[in-house]
Amino acid sequence: MSKSVRVWDPFIRLFHWSTAGLFLANYALLEEGSRLHRYVGYTLIGLVLARIIWGFIGSHYARFSSFVPAPASLKRYLLALAQGQHPYYLSHNPLRWAP
């Protein structure tokens, strides 16, 4: 039986779904310039600011320091892909964040 690992903590899950839902509501459903449209926009700004803070103090996979790979790990990942291997990562793979 395989062990389940929760990579994204509850805050990150809530942030992603809330951001997507609020953006879609503001874009497609709410009238531009309305009071509710503005409040949803302010809420989105608050969510982004909270995510930035969480990027420094949050769980291991939520921290910004785990996003950007070292050049050596990117090179190893690319070599493995060239050899037909597909290394497994719990979070984002090194190629996901390459410039």
C-alpha positions as CSV (number, residue, x, y, z in Angstrom):
1,M,0.0,0.0,0.0
2,S,1.5,3.4,-1.0
3,K,1.8,6.1,1.5
4,S,-0.1,9.4,0.8
5,V,1.9,12.6,1.2
6,R,0.2,16.0,1.4
7,V,2.6,18.4,-0.3
8,W,0.4,21.5,-0.3
9,D,-0.7,22.6,3.1
10,P,-4.3,23.8,3.7
11,F,-3.4,27.5,3.3
12,I,-1.9,26.9,-0.2
13,R,-5.0,24.8,-1.2
14,L,-7.3,27.5,0.1
15,F,-5.3,30.3,-1.6
16,H,-5.2,28.6,-5.0
17,W,-9.0,27.8,-5.1
18,S,-10.0,31.1,-3.6
19,T,-7.8,33.0,-6.1
20,A,-9.2,31.1,-9.0
21,G,-12.8,31.4,-7.9
22,L,-12.6,35.1,-7.0
23,F,-10.8,36.0,-10.2
24,L,-13.4,34.2,-12.4
25,A,-16.3,35.8,-10.5
26,N,-14.7,39.2,-10.9
27,Y,-13.9,38.6,-14.6
28,A,-17.1,36.9,-15.7
29,L,-19.9,37.6,-13.3
30,L,-19.5,40.9,-11.5
31,E,-20.1,44.3,-13.1
32,E,-16.9,46.3,-13.5
33,G,-16.8,49.2,-11.0
34,S,-19.5,47.8,-8.8
35,R,-18.9,47.7,-5.0
36,L,-18.8,43.9,-4.9
37,H,-16.3,43.9,-7.9
38,R,-14.0,46.2,-5.9
39,Y,-14.3,44.2,-2.7
40,V,-13.4,41.0,-4.5
41,G,-10.4,42.8,-6.0
42,Y,-9.3,43.9,-2.5
43,T,-9.7,40.4,-1.2
44,L,-7.5,39.1,-4.0
45,I,-4.9,41.6,-3.1
46,G,-5.1,40.5,0.5
47,L,-4.7,36.8,-0.6
48,V,-1.6,37.6,-2.7
49,L,0.0,39.5,0.2
50,A,-0.8,36.6,2.6
51,R,0.7,34.2,0.1
52,I,3.9,36.3,-0.1
53,I,4.2,36.2,3.7
54,W,3.5,32.5,3.7
55,G,6.2,32.1,1.1
56,F,8.7,33.0,3.8
57,I,7.2,31.5,6.9
58,G,5.1,28.6,5.6
59,S,5.6,24.9,5.3
60,H,8.6,23.4,3.4
61,Y,7.0,23.1,0.0
62,A,5.2,26.5,0.3
63,R,8.4,28.5,0.8
64,F,9.9,30.4,-2.0
65,S,13.3,28.9,-1.2
66,S,12.1,25.5,-2.4
67,F,10.9,26.9,-5.8
68,V,14.1,27.9,-7.6
69,P,16.4,24.9,-8.3
70,A,20.2,25.0,-8.1
71,P,21.8,24.9,-11.5
72,A,23.3,21.5,-10.7
73,S,19.9,19.9,-9.9
74,L,18.5,21.3,-13.1
75,K,21.4,19.8,-15.1
76,R,20.9,16.4,-13.4
77,Y,17.2,16.5,-14.2
78,L,17.8,17.4,-17.8
79,L,20.3,14.6,-18.2
80,A,17.9,12.1,-16.7
81,L,15.2,13.2,-19.1
82,A,17.6,12.8,-22.0
83,Q,18.2,9.3,-20.9
84,G,14.5,8.5,-20.9
85,Q,14.1,8.6,-17.1
86,H,11.5,10.7,-15.3
87,P,12.7,11.6,-11.8
88,Y,9.8,12.0,-9.3
89,Y,9.5,15.1,-7.2
90,L,6.9,15.8,-4.5
91,S,6.8,19.4,-5.4
92,H,7.7,21.2,-8.7
93,N,10.5,19.6,-10.7
94,P,13.6,21.7,-11.5
95,L,12.6,22.3,-15.1
96,R,9.3,23.8,-14.0
97,W,11.2,26.8,-12.6
98,A,14.0,27.2,-15.1
99,P,14.3,30.6,-16.8
